[in-house]
Structure formats: structure tokens, C-alpha cells
């Protein structure tokens, strides 16, 4: 025991030294081995290169790829390190030969480094090539061999080897010199890249062609000699030319690359983009840009989502315009005026709340709310129009009236629950113009919202009438991210399935503006729910469409906000929308959500639930909340004579000759415009002159509007133009007497219009009919 203790004591220093050396050896290899900045690279869903952004140090250095093409592995080992799989990181024979040759030549003539040593040297950039440094490389190479597999070491080399100029790594070199994936290179192309790292500063494509050709052909000859390639392959390979200059890298989705770089800088990201679809949509956008630019419209964006996975299938952030027209701006996430694109959400909300049925008549008459005076696109009025037609035709006045009836704050709350992030202010900030483009949103959020509605409808049908709690989730362009739609629930997330379905039924109609005779884009064979929008001043044109499987969103305009004549959703954005849908597989139409609908009897003329006075009715499915809507208010029971020419009562006709007749009656102002477009509309018959009593009489002003401030222009002769006063009378054949400021100015019959030239200031119009009914309206003449 004493001898053992003495032995340990005497050798303690040696043991400590050896332990220290082992620890130092274990920790001598830096981690990570390479710290150079790398380019941001995005690939498609099937890993095709979509684009890359150069690294911060100006090098085309792709993130490390853990796989190496078999051809390159063969070529690099034949050229650089034939004994790679058998040595421990260094080759003693090669080192001995290199040392012998260098001593004879009195300088560095031969390196003798293995690929493992070259990896170490690449990681220790800037180190002088001395024998001391060579010893360090050998030590680190053996440590690397213990830590990494041969395959991993090859991957390190191929990802960090220099390939001339600012090109680093095999992946970047293959794209820069041959415009292809390294796995798609020929033997000649692979051999060219295999010899480049040996002398990247001397041999560069486009220069020193003879030196490069000799090295490449020498390697090909060796491959033939070792029976790696056959004679035919060799003959064809040496006949191939050399690259003359670097190619630009693919830029199929440059704006998505920008977006990815912000959150995943320097990484290789596999996206959800369908490369073939992206390429074809790029061509569509370029084609339309060439046409639109002739009208000084320079920018457009397209987004395609998969409804069922919520993945982004195509992302075109802008047109291929120039820097002067902001080609680098990604429009998809930029706030723009919404135009009419929010109207379907109001329609759905009113259905969902039980305030409306699809074919309920809504007023389409001249309307003013304070100083706000909405107008339809064609500046005409229908008097009354079904809600679904008002939506499909994108009529402005009915939409504003519907919003006013539904409640501005109430609708604003629905929009906030859609997570439209650009809706930053309270409801009063936007006012009733909210429904016509008074608010801003972006293509991403709008497409996301339409996709959520479609997905809600799909899931309701697929899950035996259940909803998912996270329908209004963010879409993703990352292939690694799986969308979680949340838990199944019997409670709707926002809108019920029946209301969404009925909205989409309306959006299947051609929603072109009235009077647009150039319409030629809608393919009736495709089942698509779609909506266009145009912002005030013709600054933004929208078109968004959805099927069971896809949502396509299009924005067209100028990034700087300049408006242009003809910049209308139906004329500029819709053609792109349908060109894109033509690329997508046809989808079945949405299944009708019967569990959230119920059959009801509907009045054919008014669209309300039928009352006892409605003679023409239809049995149709409505949303469950629609059961609480009121019955038809426009059908009343009147008493008429045998020929239905006059209203009568027992004061002038016997009971046996009186008929009880249901009659469709609209309020006077609605009727005034309605009968102009509906020739079969029959006004309420007047009472026969020998009858006591009369029907109720209504008088509505058409012009001027309430509290209106009016400017009277002058004609070319300097004469002030007349002010035309108009009213609608429920009995137009009545005589109406007109007064301005209690001064009688005339009477009218049948057509109730009268012209005056009032003085500047405030005035009061009073109209009185022959039955003593009267109406008043104040207005002001401004200078």
C-alpha cells in the first residue's frame, strides 16, 4: 500500500497533466464551428427554391444543408480525399508526401489536407498556413471526427467551401453558376463545382477558362478510369461548356421573402407555397400589369389561401413594376380603404341577429344622414330592392340604411371580432361611411376573414353541426406550422352556419355595378362566392372570392394612393380573380347546413315571412334566427268594388258587392321609385267619390332633403338656375298646394314638381293636399 501511495504521489502531476490535456482536447472544438451570417432562403412546399436574400456580409452563403448530392460526394472525394472514409481526420501518408515535397521546394508546394482538415481551416479563416497551424488543424480534425459522422463532415464542407467571388457553399454555387438545384446537375457540372474550392481565387467562371476546363476534365477522366462513369457519359461530359457568368437567383416570391426575413433571418424556411401555382399567378399579374400600367395603374397584389388548412398557396405582394412605383412594397399587409368589401359581413351579421331575411325588401331611395349623402354607383334608385340583390349588386344606399338600422356600434363590434387589425378607431370615428370604405383593412386580414367564414360552414357540415372555437385564426406560410382550429363546440364562433350559407348564396350572383356593359369575366360554371369593392376616389379596387377549398384575394391600385379613372373592382381586380380561379381545381358548392336552418313560408313580393294577407308565397329554408323576423308589413287588406277599380265601404256599396282584397303597398317615397322599374306595381286604388271616408294619405319630400344647404349655380347667360321642388304623394292624382314661407306659389296634380328661385337664406316649404294633409321641409340657400 505504501508503494502504491508513493507511486500515485510521484505520478500525480502526470495524471493531472493528462487529465488536463484530455479535457482541453474535449473542449477544443468551437461550437458552433461556423458563425458566419447566412442568406435567408425560402423554398416551396415541395422544397423548390423560391428566393434568397444575400447574407449581411455580402456573401451568397446558404444555411447549412445536412444532405449532399451523391454525385458531388463522389466528385469531391475523387478530387480531394480518396481515403476520406478510412482516415481519422488526417492522412499520414499525404502529410508525409506534402512535407517531403515542401522541404525539397523550400516552400509550400503541397497541402496534404483531408476534407476534415479543410473544414477546420475554413472555420479558422484568416489563419496563416504554417506548420504550427497545420498541427492545430490535425488535432481539431481528429476531434471533429469523434464528434461528427463522415456524412455530417461532408455536409459541413459542401456548405462552407468557397466557390469563387462571393459564392459560398454548394447550394448557392449550383444556383449561381447553373441556375439549378445541386441534385439536378450533370456529371460535368458537378465536377466543375468540385474543383472550384481548390483554388477559388484563381479559377472563376468566365475567367481562366482553360485552367478550369483542364481541372474539370482531369477529374472526369479519373471518374472514367475508376469506372464511376461510362465512356458515353464521359464523352458527353467533356463536350459540355463552362458557366460564363453567375445567374441571378430565383425571385418567385420576393415579398414573401421580405416577410420571412423579418422573422427568420439567415434561415432556410420551407413555405406552404405551391411553386407551380405561384409561377403561373406571377405571369397573370404581369400580364394584367402590362395592361393596367397604360392607365397609370402600377400596383397589384394576390393572395391565395387553402380554406381547410389555412395555408398560403400563393403570395404575390406587388407587380413587376419599377422602384419609382414602389415595386418593393408588399401591398398584402398594407392598410387600404375597403370600399364595398365589408358589405357581406354586414349582411351576414343582420341575418345572424335575426334582423333580416335574404329577400326582405330594403329601401333604395334618396337618403341623407346629416351631411352624409350616400349614392349608388349608377346614381339611380330602385325604391325597394331585396337585401340579397342589394348585396349582389353592391348598392350603396340600401347598405348604408341597413347599417343605420342595424346599429353602427353593433356592426363595429362584429368587425373587431374578425380581428381586422387596421380597424383602430371607435365606431363614431368612421360613421356610416364604414360600410362604403370609410375604414381601412388589408388583403391578408380580409382573406383570413372570408376563409374563416368558409371554414365555419365546412366544419359545421363535417362535424354533425358543431363549430370550432378557433376559426378566426391566422393563416400560415410556414410548412412546419399546423393550424389548430380549437375545440369542437355547439356555440358559434361569430356567425351561425345558416347565415353564412345564405350570404354565399347571394354572393354567387354576378355582383357587377349597374350600367357596366363591359362585364365579361364571370364563368357561370364555377361555383364561387365573390365580392368586389372600389374605394372613394378610385384609389383601391378589390375582389375576393371563396369556394369550399380556396380563398383568392386581389387588390389593384397605386401604392402611393393616386386614384385613376376606371380603377374599379369589377373592371381591374375581378379579371385577375377569375384568371386565378381558373388555375385552381373546381370545388363543390357548400353543403346546406340544414341543422341551422328551418323551412318557412315567405311572401314572394316583400321577402318577409308571409302574413295572412300574402297570397303568393314560397316555402324556403331560412336561418333559425330569421324565425323571429316580423311578418310582411307591405300587404294590407282593403275593400274594393267588383271591378277592383276603387276602394269602397258600406256608405257607398252593399256588402254583397264589396270584395276583400290583399294589396301590396309601399310607402310613397319607395313607391315613387319602385313603380318606375316595376311596371306591374299597382298603386292603392282611391276611394270612390260617393264613399264617405278616405284612405290614409302619405306625403314624402324627394327634394330638398332634410336640413339641406343648397347652392344655385348660374348658366352661361349669368341667370340663376331654378330650384326644383319634388314630393311623392300616395295618391298622385290629388291636387297639392305649395307654399314657401307661407306664400302660395302654385299647385300641382299627378306630377308633383314645381320650380322656384328663392333668395339667399333659410326657407320653409309647406305642401297641403285637397284633403287637408300637409308636410313641411326646411332648407337653406347658400351663396
C-alpha positions in Angstrom: 0.0 0.0 0.0 2.9 2.4 0.8 4.4 1.7 -2.6 1.1 2.4 -4.4 0.6 5.6 -2.4 4.2 6.6 -3.3 3.6 5.8 -7.0 0.4 7.8 -7.0 2.1 10.7 -5.3 5.1 10.7 -7.7 2.8 10.5 -10.8 0.1 12.9 -9.6 1.4 15.7 -11.8 1.4 13.4 -14.8 -2.1 12.3 -14.2 -3.2 15.9 -13.7 -1.5 16.9 -16.9 -3.0 14.0 -18.9 -6.5 14.8 -17.5 -6.0 18.5 -18.4 -5.0 17.5 -21.9 -8.0 15.3 -22.3 -10.3 18.0 -21.0 -8.7 20.6 -23.3 -9.0 18.1 -26.2 -12.6 17.5 -25.5 -13.5 21.2 -25.4 -11.1 22.4 -28.1 -13.6 22.3 -30.9 -15.7 25.5 -31.1 -19.5 25.2 -31.0 -20.8 26.2 -33.4 -18.0 25.6 -35.8 -19.1 28.3 -38.2 -20.6 31.6 -37.1 -20.8 33.4 -40.5 -24.1 35.1 -41.3 -26.1 33.2 -43.9 -28.6 34.2 -46.5 -32.4 33.8 -45.9 -33.7 31.1 -48.2 -37.3 30.2 -48.8 -38.5 27.1 -50.6 -41.9 25.9 -51.8 -44.0 23.2 -50.3 -42.0 20.6 -52.3 -38.7 22.3 -51.5 -38.1 24.1 -54.7 -36.1 27.4 -54.3 -38.4 30.4 -54.3 -35.9 33.0 -53.5 -33.0 34.1 -51.3 -31.7 37.3 -49.7 -27.9 37.7 -49.5 -26.2 37.4 -46.1 -25.3 40.6 -44.2 -21.6 40.3 -45.2 -22.5 40.3 -48.9 -21.9 36.6 -49.4 -24.2 34.2 -51.1 -23.9 31.7 -48.3 -27.0 29.5 -47.8 -27.8 28.0 -44.4 -26.1 24.6 -43.9 -27.6 21.8 -45.8 -27.3 18.4 -44.0 -27.6 16.4 -47.2 -25.1 16.2 -50.0 -25.8 15.0 -53.6 -24.3 11.7 -54.4 -22.6 13.0 -57.5 -20.9 15.8 -55.6 -19.8 13.4 -52.8 -18.2 11.2 -55.5 -16.5 14.0 -57.3 -15.1 15.8 -54.3 -13.7 12.6 -52.8 -12.1 11.6 -56.0 -10.6 15.0 -56.4 -9.7 15.9 -52.8 -9.7 12.9 -50.4 -10.0 9.4 -51.8 -9.4 7.9 -48.3 -11.9 10.0 -46.6 -13.9 7.1 -45.2 -10.8 5.3 -43.8 -8.7 8.1 -42.1 -9.2 9.5 -38.6 -9.3 13.1 -39.8 -5.8 13.3 -41.3 -3.9 11.1 -43.7 -0.3 10.4 -42.5 0.8 9.3 -46.0 -0.4 12.5 -47.6 1.1 14.6 -44.8 4.5 12.8 -45.2 4.4 13.4 -49.0 3.5 17.0 -48.6 6.2 17.6 -46.0 8.8 15.9 -48.3 7.8 17.9 -51.4 7.6 21.2 -49.5 11.1 20.7 -48.0 12.5 19.9 -51.4 11.0 23.0 -52.9 11.8 25.2 -49.9 8.1 26.4 -49.7 4.5 25.3 -49.6 4.0 23.3 -52.7 1.6 20.7 -51.5 -1.0 20.7 -48.7 -1.9 17.2 -48.0 -5.0 18.2 -46.1 -8.0 15.9 -45.8 -11.6 17.2 -46.2 -11.9 17.1 -42.5 -8.8 19.4 -42.1 -10.2 21.7 -44.8 -13.4 22.1 -42.8 -11.3 23.1 -39.8 -9.3 25.5 -41.9 -12.5 27.1 -43.3 -13.8 27.6 -39.8 -10.5 29.2 -38.7 -10.5 31.7 -41.6 -7.6 34.2 -41.7 -5.0 31.9 -40.1 -1.6 31.8 -41.8 -0.6 28.4 -43.3 2.3 27.4 -41.0 3.4 24.0 -39.6 2.1 25.1 -36.2 -1.3 25.9 -37.7 -1.2 22.5 -39.6 -0.7 20.7 -36.2 -3.7 22.6 -34.7 -5.8 21.6 -37.8 -4.9 17.9 -37.3 -5.8 18.0 -33.6 -9.1 19.7 -34.3 -9.8 17.4 -37.3 -9.5 14.3 -35.1 -11.8 15.9 -32.6 -14.3 16.7 -35.3 -14.1 13.1 -36.5 -15.0 12.0 -33.0 -18.0 14.4 -32.8 -19.4 14.2 -36.3 -20.2 11.4 -38.7 -18.5 11.3 -42.1 -21.8 12.4 -43.7 -22.0 15.4 -41.4 -18.4 16.4 -42.1 -19.1 16.3 -45.9 -22.2 18.4 -45.3 -20.1 21.0 -43.4 -17.6 21.1 -46.2 -20.1 21.4 -49.0 -22.0 24.2 -47.1 -18.9 26.3 -46.3 -16.4 25.8 -49.1 -15.7 28.8 -51.3 -16.8 28.6 -54.9 -15.4 31.9 -56.3 -16.4 35.5 -55.9 -19.0 35.9 -53.1 -20.4 32.4 -53.6 -20.0 30.1 -50.6 -21.4 26.6 -50.4 -22.6 24.0 -52.9 -26.3 25.1 -52.9 -25.5 28.7 -53.7 -22.9 27.7 -56.3 -25.3 25.4 -58.1 -27.9 28.2 -58.4 -25.5 31.0 -59.2 -23.5 29.1 -61.9 -26.1 26.6 -63.3 -29.4 28.0 -62.2 -30.4 24.7 -60.8 -30.7 22.6 -57.7 -27.4 20.8 -57.0 -29.3 17.4 -57.2 -30.2 18.2 -60.8 -26.6 18.9 -62.0 -24.9 16.7 -64.6 -21.6 15.0 -64.1 -19.7 17.7 -65.9 -21.4 20.5 -63.9 -20.8 18.7 -60.6 -17.2 18.1 -61.5 -16.8 21.8 -62.2 -18.0 22.7 -58.8 -15.9 20.0 -57.2 -12.7 21.6 -58.5 -13.6 25.2 -57.7 -12.9 25.2 -53.9 -9.3 24.0 -54.6 -8.4 27.5 -56.0 -11.4 29.8 -55.8 -9.4 33.0 -56.2 -7.7 31.7 -59.3 -10.4 29.7 -61.1 -13.6 31.7 -61.6 -16.4 31.1 -64.1 -15.9 33.5 -67.0 -12.1 33.8 -66.4 -9.2 31.4 -66.6 -11.4 29.1 -68.6 -8.5 26.9 -69.7 -7.4 26.2 -66.2 -10.9 25.4 -65.1 -11.5 23.2 -68.1 -8.3 21.2 -67.5 -9.1 20.6 -63.9 -12.7 19.6 -64.6 -11.7 17.2 -67.5 -8.9 15.7 -65.4 -11.5 14.8 -62.7 -13.9 13.4 -65.3 -11.0 11.3 -66.7 -10.4 9.9 -63.2 -14.1 9.1 -62.8 -13.9 7.2 -66.1 -10.7 5.4 -65.1 -12.3 4.3 -61.8 -15.4 3.1 -63.7 -17.7 5.6 -61.9 -19.0 6.9 -65.2 -19.1 5.1 -68.6 -17.4 6.1 -71.8 -20.6 7.7 -73.3 -21.2 9.8 -70.1 -17.5 10.9 -70.2 -17.7 11.8 -73.9 -20.9 13.9 -73.4 -19.5 15.5 -70.2 -16.3 16.8 -71.7 -18.3 18.3 -74.5 -20.3 20.4 -72.1 -19.3 24.1 -71.8 -18.4 26.0 -68.7 -20.5 28.7 -66.9 -19.7 32.1 -68.2 -21.3 34.3 -65.5 -23.4 33.9 -62.4 -27.2 33.7 -62.8 -29.5 35.8 -60.6 -31.2 33.6 -58.0 -34.9 32.8 -58.5 -37.2 35.5 -57.1 -40.6 33.8 -57.4 -42.0 35.3 -54.2 -39.8 38.4 -53.3 -42.3 40.0 -51.0 -42.8 36.8 -49.1 -39.0 36.6 -48.8 -39.1 40.1 -47.3 -41.7 39.0 -44.8 -39.8 35.8 -43.9 -36.5 37.6 -43.5 -38.0 39.8 -40.7 -38.8 36.9 -38.5 -36.5 34.1 -39.7 -33.3 35.9 -40.9 -30.5 33.7 -42.1 -32.6 30.5 -42.1 -33.8 28.1 -44.7 -37.6 28.1 -44.5 -39.8 25.7 -46.2 -43.1 27.5 -47.0 -46.5 26.3 -48.0 -46.3 28.0 -51.4 -47.3 25.9 -54.4 -44.4 26.8 -56.8 -46.2 26.0 -60.0 -49.3 28.0 -58.9 -47.1 30.9 -57.7 -45.3 31.0 -61.1 -48.5 31.0 -63.1 -50.1 33.7 -60.9 -46.9 35.8 -61.3 -47.4 35.6 -65.1 -51.1 36.5 -64.7 -50.2 39.6 -62.6 -47.5 40.6 -65.1 -49.9 40.3 -68.0 -52.6 42.5 -66.3 -49.9 44.9 -65.1 -48.8 45.5 -68.7 -52.4 46.5 -69.5 -53.2 48.4 -66.3 -50.0 50.5 -66.5 -51.3 52.0 -69.7 -53.8 53.7 -67.5 -51.1 54.7 -64.9 -52.2 51.9 -62.6 -49.0 50.3 -61.4 -49.6 48.0 -58.4 -51.5 44.9 -57.6 -51.4 42.0 -55.1 -52.8 38.5 -55.0 -53.2 36.1 -52.0 -54.4 32.5 -52.3 -55.4 30.5 -49.1 -56.3 26.9 -48.6 -59.5 27.1 -46.6 -59.2 23.7 -45.0 -55.5 24.0 -43.8 -55.4 27.8 -43.8 -52.1 27.6 -45.6 -50.9 30.3 -48.1 -50.6 28.7 -51.5 -49.6 31.8 -53.4 -48.3 35.2 -52.3 -47.8 38.0 -54.9 -47.1 41.2 -52.9 -46.8 43.5 -55.9 -46.4 43.8 -59.7 -43.1 43.7 -61.5 -43.1 47.5 -61.8 -40.1 49.8 -61.1 -38.8 51.4 -58.0 -40.4 54.7 -58.9 -43.7 53.0 -58.4 -42.8 51.2 -55.2 -42.2 47.7 -56.6 -40.6 46.6 -53.3 -43.7 47.5 -51.2 -45.6 44.4 -50.0 -49.2 45.5 -50.5 -50.7 42.4 -48.9 -50.3 43.6 -45.4 -50.7 47.3 -46.0 -54.0 49.1 -44.9 -56.1 50.4 -47.8 -59.7 51.8 -48.0 -62.1 48.8 -48.0 -64.7 50.2 -50.5 -67.7 47.8 -50.5 -65.7 44.7 -49.5 -67.2 44.7 -45.9 -70.8 44.6 -47.1 -71.1 40.8 -46.9 -70.1 41.0 -43.2 -73.0 43.4 -42.5 -75.4 41.2 -44.4 -74.3 38.1 -42.5 -74.5 40.0 -39.2 -78.0 41.1 -39.9 -79.1 37.5 -40.9 -77.3 36.1 -37.8 -79.0 38.6 -35.5 -82.5 37.8 -37.0 -82.9 41.4 -38.3 -83.2 40.3 -41.9 -84.2 37.6 -44.4 -82.3 37.2 -47.7 -85.1 38.6 -49.9 -86.5 41.1 -47.5 -87.2 44.4 -49.3 -85.0 47.3 -48.2 -85.4 50.9 -49.1 -83.4 52.3 -52.0 -84.4 55.9 -52.1 -82.5 59.3 -51.9 -81.1 59.3 -48.3 -79.3 61.8 -46.2 -78.0 61.4 -42.7 -76.9 64.8 -41.5 -74.4 66.0 -44.1 -73.8 62.4 -45.3 -75.5 61.7 -48.6 -74.7 58.2 -50.0 -75.3 57.5 -53.6 -75.4 54.3 -55.7 -72.7 53.6 -58.3 -75.2 54.4 -61.1 -76.8 57.3 -59.3 -80.3 55.9 -59.7 -82.7 54.3 -57.2 -84.9 51.3 -57.2 -87.3 52.4 -54.5 -87.2 48.9 -52.9 -84.9 46.0 -53.5 -84.3 42.7 -51.9 -81.4 42.6 -49.4 -79.7 39.8 -51.4 -79.9 41.8 -54.6 -78.7 44.9 -52.8 -75.6 42.9 -51.8 -75.0 41.1 -55.1 -75.4 44.4 -57.0 -73.4 46.2 -54.3 -75.9 49.1 -53.9 -74.6 51.7 -51.6 -77.8 53.4 -50.4 -79.5 50.2 -49.1 -76.2 49.2 -47.4 -75.9 52.5 -45.5 -79.6 52.3 -44.5 -79.1 48.7 -43.3 -76.1 49.8 -41.3 -78.1 52.6 -39.7 -80.9 50.3 -38.9 -78.6 47.5 -37.5 -76.5 49.9 -35.4 -73.0 51.3 -36.1 -71.6 50.2 -32.8 -73.1 46.8 -33.1 -71.5 46.2 -36.6 -68.2 47.7 -35.4 -68.1 45.1 -32.7 -68.6 42.3 -35.2 -65.7 43.7 -37.3 -63.4 43.8 -34.2 -64.2 40.2 -33.5 -63.0 39.4 -37.1 -59.5 40.6 -35.9 -59.2 43.3 -38.6 -56.0 44.9 -37.1 -56.3 48.1 -39.1 -59.7 49.0 -37.6 -58.1 51.1 -34.9 -60.7 53.7 -34.0 -64.2 53.6 -32.4 -67.4 53.4 -34.4 -68.1 57.1 -34.3 -64.8 57.9 -35.9 -65.9 56.0 -39.1 -69.6 56.8 -39.0 -72.0 55.3 -41.6 -69.3 55.5 -44.3 -67.7 52.5 -42.6 -69.7 50.2 -44.9 -68.6 52.1 -48.1 -64.8 52.3 -47.4 -64.6 54.7 -44.5 -62.3 52.2 -42.8 -59.1 50.6 -43.8 -58.0 47.0 -43.8 -55.5 44.8 -45.7 -55.7 41.9 -48.1 -54.3 39.4 -45.5 -56.9 40.2 -42.9 -59.8 40.3 -45.4 -58.8 36.9 -47.0 -58.4 35.5 -43.5 -61.9 36.6 -42.6 -63.5 35.1 -45.7 -61.6 31.9 -45.1 -62.9 31.7 -41.6 -66.5 32.0 -42.8 -65.9 29.3 -45.4 -64.2 27.1 -42.8 -67.0 27.6 -40.3 -69.5 26.4 -42.9 -67.3 23.4 -43.9 -66.8 22.3 -40.3 -70.5 22.6 -39.4 -71.3 20.2 -42.2 -68.4 17.9 -41.5 -68.9 17.6 -37.7 -72.6 16.9 -37.3 -73.5 20.6 -36.8 -70.6 21.6 -34.5 -68.3 24.7 -34.6 -64.7 25.1 -33.8 -63.5 27.6 -31.2 -60.6 29.0 -33.2 -62.0 29.5 -36.7 -60.7 33.1 -36.9 -57.0 32.1 -36.7 -54.1 33.5 -38.6 -53.2 31.8 -41.9 -49.6 30.4 -42.2 -47.0 30.3 -44.9 -44.7 28.0 -42.8 -44.8 24.4 -43.8 -43.8 23.4 -40.3 -46.8 25.1 -38.7 -50.0 23.2 -38.3 -53.1 25.3 -37.7 -55.1 24.4 -34.6 -58.8 25.2 -35.1 -59.5 24.7 -31.4 -62.1 22.6 -29.7 -65.5 21.5 -31.0 -68.4 23.4 -29.6 -72.1 23.8 -30.1 -71.7 27.5 -29.8 -71.0 29.6 -32.9 -67.7 31.5 -33.0 -69.2 34.6 -34.6 -71.8 33.9 -37.3 -74.0 30.9 -37.5 -73.7 28.5 -40.4 -77.1 29.3 -41.8 -76.4 33.0 -42.1 -73.0 32.3 -43.8 -74.6 29.9 -46.3 -77.3 32.4 -47.2 -74.7 35.2 -47.7 -72.7 33.0 -50.0 -75.8 32.2 -52.0 -76.2 35.9 -52.6 -72.6 36.3 -53.5 -72.9 33.7 -56.1 -74.8 36.2 -58.2 -72.9 38.5 -60.6 -72.2 41.5 -58.4 -71.4 43.9 -61.1 -72.2 47.6 -60.8 -75.3 48.6 -62.7 -74.6 50.1 -66.1 -71.3 48.3 -66.6 -71.9 46.9 -70.0 -68.3 45.6 -70.4 -68.8 42.8 -68.0 -67.4 39.6 -69.4 -65.4 37.9 -66.7 -67.8 35.7 -64.8 -67.8 32.0 -65.6 -71.2 30.7 -64.6 -69.9 27.1 -64.5 -67.8 27.9 -61.4 -69.5 28.0 -58.0 -67.8 31.0 -56.4 -69.0 33.4 -53.7 -67.3 36.6 -54.5 -67.4 40.4 -53.9 -65.7 43.4 -55.4 -65.1 46.8 -53.9 -64.0 50.2 -55.0 -62.8 53.0 -52.6 -63.8 56.6 -52.8 -61.8 58.5 -55.5 -61.0 55.3 -57.4 -57.9 54.6 -55.3 -58.4 50.9 -54.4 -60.0 48.1 -56.3 -60.8 44.8 -54.6 -62.0 41.4 -55.5 -62.3 38.5 -53.0 -63.8 35.1 -53.8 -64.2 31.8 -52.0 -65.1 28.2 -52.6 -65.2 25.3 -50.2 -61.4 24.9 -50.7 -59.9 28.2 -51.6 -60.0 31.9 -50.9 -58.5 34.2 -53.6 -58.0 37.9 -52.8 -56.9 40.6 -55.2 -56.1 44.3 -54.7 -55.3 46.7 -57.6 -54.3 50.4 -57.4 -51.3 52.6 -56.9 -49.2 52.2 -53.8 -48.9 56.0 -53.3 -52.7 56.2 -53.2 -53.2 58.0 -56.5 -56.7 57.5 -57.9 -57.3 56.7 -61.6 -60.5 56.7 -63.8 -61.5 53.1 -64.4 -59.8 51.8 -61.2 -63.0 49.9 -60.3 -63.0 46.5 -58.6 -65.1 44.8 -61.2 -63.0 46.1 -64.1 -59.5 45.7 -62.7 -59.4 43.2 -59.8 -62.2 40.8 -60.8 -60.5 39.7 -64.1 -57.4 38.8 -62.1 -59.5 37.0 -59.5 -61.1 34.7 -62.2 -57.9 34.1 -64.0 -56.5 32.8 -60.7 -59.6 30.7 -60.0 -59.2 29.2 -63.5 -55.9 27.7 -62.3 -57.5 26.1 -59.2 -59.4 22.8 -59.2 -63.2 23.2 -59.2 -64.9 22.8 -55.8 -68.3 21.5 -54.9 -70.6 24.1 -53.6 -71.1 24.4 -49.8 -73.4 21.9 -48.3 -76.6 23.4 -47.0 -76.5 23.5 -43.1 -80.0 22.1 -42.6 -79.5 21.8 -38.8 -79.1 25.6 -38.6 -82.0 26.3 -41.0 -85.7 25.8 -41.0 -88.3 25.9 -43.7 -90.6 28.9 -43.6 -93.4 30.5 -45.7 -92.0 33.6 -47.4 -94.0 36.3 -49.1 -92.9 36.4 -52.8 -93.3 40.2 -53.2 -91.8 41.5 -50.0 -89.4 38.7 -48.9 -90.7 38.9 -45.3 -92.3 36.0 -43.6 -95.7 35.7 -45.1 -98.7 37.3 -43.3 -102.3 36.2 -43.7 -102.6 38.9 -46.4 -99.8 37.4 -48.6 -101.3 35.4 -51.5 -98.2 34.4 -53.4 -95.8 32.6 -51.1 -92.9 30.2 -51.2 -91.6 27.6 -48.8 -87.9 28.1 -48.4 -85.2 27.4 -45.8 -84.1 30.4 -43.7 -81.6 30.7 -40.9 -83.0 29.8 -37.4 -82.7 33.4 -36.2 -84.8 34.5 -39.1 -87.9 33.0 -37.4 -88.1 36.0 -35.2 -88.3 38.5 -38.0 -91.7 40.3 -38.4 -94.3 39.2 -40.9 -94.8 41.1 -44.2 -95.7 44.8 -43.4 -96.5 45.7 -47.0 -99.6 43.6 -47.6 -102.8 45.1 -46.3 -106.4 44.1 -46.6 -108.6 46.6 -48.5 -112.2 46.7 -49.6 -112.8 47.2 -53.3 -115.7 47.1 -55.8 -116.4 44.2 -58.1 -114.0 45.5 -60.8 -111.3 46.4 -58.2 -111.1 49.9 -59.6 -112.0 51.8 -56.4 -111.9 51.3 -52.7 -115.4 51.3 -51.2 -117.2 50.9 -47.9 -120.8 50.3 -46.7 -121.5 54.0 -47.1 -121.5 53.7 -50.9 -121.8 49.9 -51.6 -123.7 46.9 -50.4 -121.8 44.2 -48.5 -122.6 41.7 -51.2 -120.7 43.8 -53.8 -117.7 44.5 -51.6 -114.6 42.4 -52.2 -111.9 42.0 -49.5 -108.6 42.2 -51.4 -104.9 41.9 -50.1 -102.9 44.7 -51.6 -99.1 45.2 -51.9 -98.5 48.8 -50.8 -95.1 50.5 -50.4 -94.5 53.9 -48.6 -94.9 56.8 -51.0 -91.2 57.6 -51.5 -90.3 54.0 -52.0 -93.3 53.5 -54.3 -92.3 56.6 -56.4 -89.0 55.0 -57.5 -90.2 51.4 -57.3 -93.0 51.7 -59.9 -90.6 53.3 -62.4 -88.7 49.9 -62.6 -91.6 47.6 -61.8 -94.4 48.3 -64.3 -96.7 45.7 -62.7 -96.8 47.6 -59.4 -100.4 48.6 -58.8 -100.8 51.7 -56.6 -103.5 51.6 -53.9 -106.9 52.3 -55.5 -108.5 55.6 -54.5 -111.9 55.7 -52.8 -115.0 56.1 -55.0 -116.2 59.6 -55.0 -119.6 58.7 -53.5 -118.0 57.0 -50.4 -117.5 58.6 -47.1 -114.0 58.3 -45.6 -110.7 58.0 -47.4 -107.6 56.0 -47.3 -104.7 57.2 -45.3 -102.5 59.6 -47.2 -98.8 59.9 -47.1 -96.6 62.8 -48.4 -92.8 62.5 -48.6 -90.3 65.0 -49.8 -87.9 63.9 -52.6 -86.1 67.2 -52.8 -84.9 69.1 -51.0 -83.5 66.7 -48.4 -83.9 67.5 -44.7 -81.9 70.5 -43.5 -80.2 70.8 -46.9 -77.9 73.6 -47.7 -78.3 74.4 -51.5 -76.1 76.4 -53.9 -77.9 77.5 -57.0 -75.4 77.8 -60.0 -75.7 80.2 -62.8 -75.9 79.3 -66.5 -73.8 80.7 -69.3 -76.1 83.8 -69.5 -75.5 84.6 -65.9 -79.0 83.6 -65.0 -79.6 81.7 -61.7 -80.9 78.2 -62.3 -84.3 77.2 -60.9 -84.6 75.1 -57.7 -86.9 72.1 -58.5 -89.0 71.0 -55.5 -90.3 67.4 -55.6 -92.6 65.3 -53.4 -94.1 61.8 -53.5 -97.8 61.6 -52.7 -99.6 58.3 -52.0 -102.4 59.5 -54.2 -100.6 61.1 -57.0 -103.8 62.3 -58.7 -104.6 64.5 -55.8 -104.1 68.3 -56.1 -101.3 69.7 -53.9 -100.9 73.3 -53.0 -97.4 74.7 -52.5 -96.2 77.5 -50.1 -92.8 78.9 -49.5 -92.5 80.8 -46.2 -96.4 80.8 -46.1 -96.6 82.4 -49.5 -98.6 80.4 -52.0 -96.5 79.7 -55.2 -98.7 77.2 -57.1 -100.4 73.8 -57.2 -99.6 70.5 -58.9 -101.5 67.4 -59.9 -100.2 63.9 -60.9 -96.6 65.1 -61.3 -95.7 66.9 -58.1 -92.8 69.1 -59.1 -92.5 72.9 -59.0 -89.7 75.3 -59.9 -88.7 78.4 -57.8 -85.8 80.8 -57.5 -85.6 81.6 -53.7 -83.4 84.3 -52.2 -80.3 83.5 -50.1 -81.1 82.4 -46.6 -83.4 79.9 -44.8 -86.8 78.9 -46.1 -89.7 76.7 -45.2 -91.8 74.8 -47.8 -95.3 73.7 -46.9 -97.4 71.4 -49.1 -101.1 70.8 -48.5 -103.3 68.4 -50.5 -107.0 68.8 -51.2 -107.8 66.6 -48.1 -106.0 68.8 -45.7 -102.9 66.6 -45.3 -99.7 68.6 -45.1 -95.9 68.2 -44.9 -93.1 70.7 -44.2 -89.4 70.8 -45.1 -86.8 73.5 -44.2 -83.8 74.3 -46.4 -81.2 77.0 -46.8 -79.9 78.7 -50.0 -76.1 79.4 -49.7 -74.1 81.8 -51.8 
